[in-house]
């Protein structure tokens, strides 16, 4: 899952990002409200960690714009403001949770996991059809053939995104922004290359799940009945 961190304290933003990456989250950082608002409105994030006191555009304004545009992304407000009125203002404008500074990083991660309904346990898997994506081992397997194979980080992220959106057409732009990030300078043909790698691995384990190319639209994860 992809998380946006909008925080002007660069060292704190990097600390949060590094900790989230250890839990297999993909992160992007915005150090001012203007950039944060632009990225937040992209629609590619599962959760936003949002400071209130930001240069250029404040966090409450960003939150209001998100909700005005009907974005239902989870938002955790992160701020030095700990007064009740400030917390109520955040909740009144659509915040899902509120963590005052200073905080323990493990508490923030626990709140992120709670908002995303994720319990990072040793036996966590994601399943669609016969295809199983295993978090601890970074492997995919088929419960029909019993075969398994390891996947690298980008292959894992790609499969996770597809498996969380089965039978839905995802555009190239949506996938590229989600996996590589909006500001990535990676070549656009990386997507085709990784699609090819993943398709080959699905065949190698004998899975009946496949990635279909929908002409002029994008890709869709589907399964044989």
Phi and psi in degrees as a GROMACS rama.xvg file:
@    title "Ramachandran Plot"
@    xaxis  label "Phi"
@    yaxis  label "Psi"
@TYPE xy
-107.883  133.034  UNK-2
-124.634  135.082  UNK-3
-101.388  129.372  UNK-4
-109.14  114.102  UNK-5
-108.551  99.8595  UNK-6
-153.052  126.04  UNK-7
-84.3282  -14.2365  UNK-8
-80.3676  100.64  UNK-9
-60.8592  -39.518  UNK-10
-67.0008  -38.088  UNK-11
-68.4963  -43.4131  UNK-12
-58.974  -41.9853  UNK-13
-68.2314  -37.2747  UNK-14
-61.1166  -46.3536  UNK-15
-62.3893  -44.836  UNK-16
-60.0583  -47.2278  UNK-17
-61.4955  -39.9614  UNK-18
-68.2387  -40.7495  UNK-19
-64.9002  -38.0629  UNK-20
-63.0148  -30.3512  UNK-21
-64.7266  -25.7986  UNK-22
-96.5712  19.7092  UNK-23
69.4447  20.3418  UNK-24
-85.1477  149.588  UNK-25
-99.6094  133.951  UNK-26
-127.183  151.392  UNK-27
-129.448  149.72  UNK-28
-121.044  134.045  UNK-29
-121.314  129.025  UNK-30
-100.195  5.4809  UNK-31
-146.738  161.976  UNK-32
-68.8389  -31.2401  UNK-33
-64.0299  -50.1071  UNK-34
-66.5628  -37.7381  UNK-35
-61.0294  -42.2624  UNK-36
-64.2286  -44.7718  UNK-37
-58.5232  -47.9535  UNK-38
-69.0253  -39.1562  UNK-39
-61.7101  -36.3209  UNK-40
-77.5544  -3.6269  UNK-41
-67.883  -24.6031  UNK-42
80.8412  11.2708  UNK-43
-98.6116  0.987768  UNK-44
-104.451  145.577  UNK-45
-88.091  -25.6188  UNK-46
-156.528  147.973  UNK-47
-125.506  127.486  UNK-48
-96.2489  114.956  UNK-49
-126.052  116.623  UNK-50
-75.8386  150.564  UNK-51
-84.7072  -48.1546  UNK-52
-84.7605  97.6731  UNK-53
-129.276  149.608  UNK-54
-71.8039  148.877  UNK-55
78.0894  -58.5387  UNK-56
-137.098  128.601  UNK-57
-80.5356  163.602  UNK-58
-64.4135  -35.9641  UNK-59
-64.8954  -39.3786  UNK-60
-62.7796  -42.5042  UNK-61
-60.0221  -45.5705  UNK-62
-61.0749  -43.9374  UNK-63
-60.9383  -42.4935  UNK-64
-64.6832  -39.5665  UNK-65
-60.0204  -49.3211  UNK-66
-70.9625  -32.7407  UNK-67
-62.8344  -34.0615  UNK-68
-88.2503  9.3416  UNK-69
64.3555  27.8662  UNK-70
-78.1944  123.44  UNK-71
-100.169  18.9038  UNK-72
-57.2724  142.821  UNK-73
-69.1454  138.062  UNK-74
-130.517  123.468  UNK-75
-107.372  118.044  UNK-76
-78.8489  134.602  UNK-77
-129.38  114.207  UNK-78
-159.954  158.699  UNK-79
-77.019  -14.4919  UNK-80
-75.6229  116.252  UNK-81
-117.507  6.87261  UNK-82
-70.9967  149.433  UNK-83
-56.956  -42.5233  UNK-84
-60.6275  -36.3033  UNK-85
-68.9377  -40.3727  UNK-86
-65.0432  -43.3111  UNK-87
-63.293  -37.0418  UNK-88
-62.5039  -42.9747  UNK-89
-62.5698  -46.9507  UNK-90
-65.3062  -37.9578  UNK-91
-62.9603  -26.4697  UNK-92
-100.438  11.5669  UNK-93
105.836  12.7359  UNK-94
-68.8492  145.038  UNK-95
-92.279  -26.8403  UNK-96
-158.154  168.732  UNK-97
-146.001  122.13  UNK-98
-122.848  110.8  UNK-99
-79.1287  145.896  UNK-100
-82.7094  148.702  UNK-101
-76.8531  157.254  UNK-102
-141.151  162.548  UNK-103
-89.6185  132.641  UNK-104
-57.8471  -34.4157  UNK-105
-66.8835  -32.2876  UNK-106
-66.3113  -42.4415  UNK-107
-61.6811  -43.661  UNK-108
-63.0567  -40.2359  UNK-109
-62.1418  -38.5821  UNK-110
-69.4723  -37.1624  UNK-111
-61.4607  -49.5081  UNK-112
-59.8269  -39.6719  UNK-113
-64.7513  -42.5642  UNK-114
-64.8663  -33.0563  UNK-115
-94.6914  6.91178  UNK-116
55.2051  44.3954  UNK-117
-118.956  128.642  UNK-118
-113.629  106.417  UNK-119
-77.224  82.3989  UNK-120
-103.302  167.079  UNK-121
-68.4516  -18.8468  UNK-122
-108.791  22.485  UNK-123
-71.2872  133.142  UNK-124
-139.819  161.267  UNK-125
-121.305  133.844  UNK-126
-130.824  139.672  UNK-127
-146.362  123.048  UNK-128
60.16  -130.899  UNK-129
-90.5853  -3.42312  UNK-130
-85.9064  130.313  UNK-131
-122.207  128  UNK-132
-107.762  118.002  UNK-133
-102.442  120.239  UNK-134
-67.5743  -52.0177  UNK-135
-60.8951  -38.5016  UNK-136
-95.107  -10.6582  UNK-137
54.9429  47.5563  UNK-138
-125.107  154.184  UNK-139
-113.987  149.023  UNK-140
-147.255  164.299  UNK-141
-115.948  129.124  UNK-142
-82.7287  5.67421  UNK-143
-93.4466  -52.7559  UNK-144
-86.1622  -25.6878  UNK-145
81.1075  0.815297  UNK-146
-82.5024  151.453  UNK-147
-141.714  159.025  UNK-148
-154.413  148.049  UNK-149
-78.9306  152.837  UNK-150
-128.389  148.98  UNK-151
-82.4106  -179.674  UNK-152
-61.0343  -47.2087  UNK-153
-68.3921  -38.0998  UNK-154
-62.0441  -40.7221  UNK-155
-61.4634  -48.2873  UNK-156
-62.5159  -40.1804  UNK-157
-63.8357  -47.2226  UNK-158
-65.2102  -39.4832  UNK-159
-61.1083  -44.1642  UNK-160
-64.0009  -45.1097  UNK-161
-64.9935  -42.3542  UNK-162
-71.7283  -23.5158  UNK-163
-82.4027  -7.26127  UNK-164
-134.113  53.4058  UNK-165
-65.6594  144.888  UNK-166
63.6717  14.0777  UNK-167
-109.708  134.978  UNK-168
-77.5879  120.939  UNK-169
-109.094  125.463  UNK-170
-69.9083  160.689  UNK-171
-57.44  -41.3105  UNK-172
-65.0427  -41.5684  UNK-173
-61.4845  -46.0512  UNK-174
-67.7326  -43.952  UNK-175
-63.3831  -45.8972  UNK-176
-64.4527  -37.9802  UNK-177
-68.179  -44.7135  UNK-178
-86.5516  -42.0174  UNK-179
-100.308  -18.4121  UNK-180
94.4739  150.734  UNK-181
-64.7904  -29.4613  UNK-182
-104.434  14.5232  UNK-183
-69.8137  144.305  UNK-184
-102.176  16.267  UNK-185
-65.0293  150.402  UNK-186
-70.2668  142.37  UNK-187
-63.9605  -24.362  UNK-188
-75.4044  -3.16275  UNK-189
-59.2716  -36.2962  UNK-190
-62.5797  -47.6382  UNK-191
-61.6513  -39.0561  UNK-192
-63.1528  -46.0322  UNK-193
-70.6891  -32.7832  UNK-194
-60.0176  -41.6843  UNK-195
-63.9148  -43.6177  UNK-196
-60.6639  -45.819  UNK-197
-66.9151  -42.1711  UNK-198
-59.9946  -40.5973  UNK-199
-63.5885  -39.6607  UNK-200
-70.748  -34.2086  UNK-201
-62.846  -39.8335  UNK-202
-67.8634  -38.3727  UNK-203
-63.245  -31.7947  UNK-204
-93.2696  1.4449  UNK-205
72.6262  28.1933  UNK-206
-75.9535  145.595  UNK-207
-89.5703  3.16129  UNK-208
-87.923  138.391  UNK-209
-142.138  161.338  UNK-210
-104.974  115.723  UNK-211
-95.193  137.228  UNK-212
-88.1873  122.021  UNK-213
-101.105  110.93  UNK-214
-54.0189  130.987  UNK-215
63.2728  11.0661  UNK-216
-127.271  -47.5855  UNK-217
152.471  -137.388  UNK-218
-133.065  153.413  UNK-219
-141.621  132.72  UNK-220
-86.1411  126.834  UNK-221
-140.688  172.902  UNK-222
-139.245  150.197  UNK-223
-75.6582  138.134  UNK-224
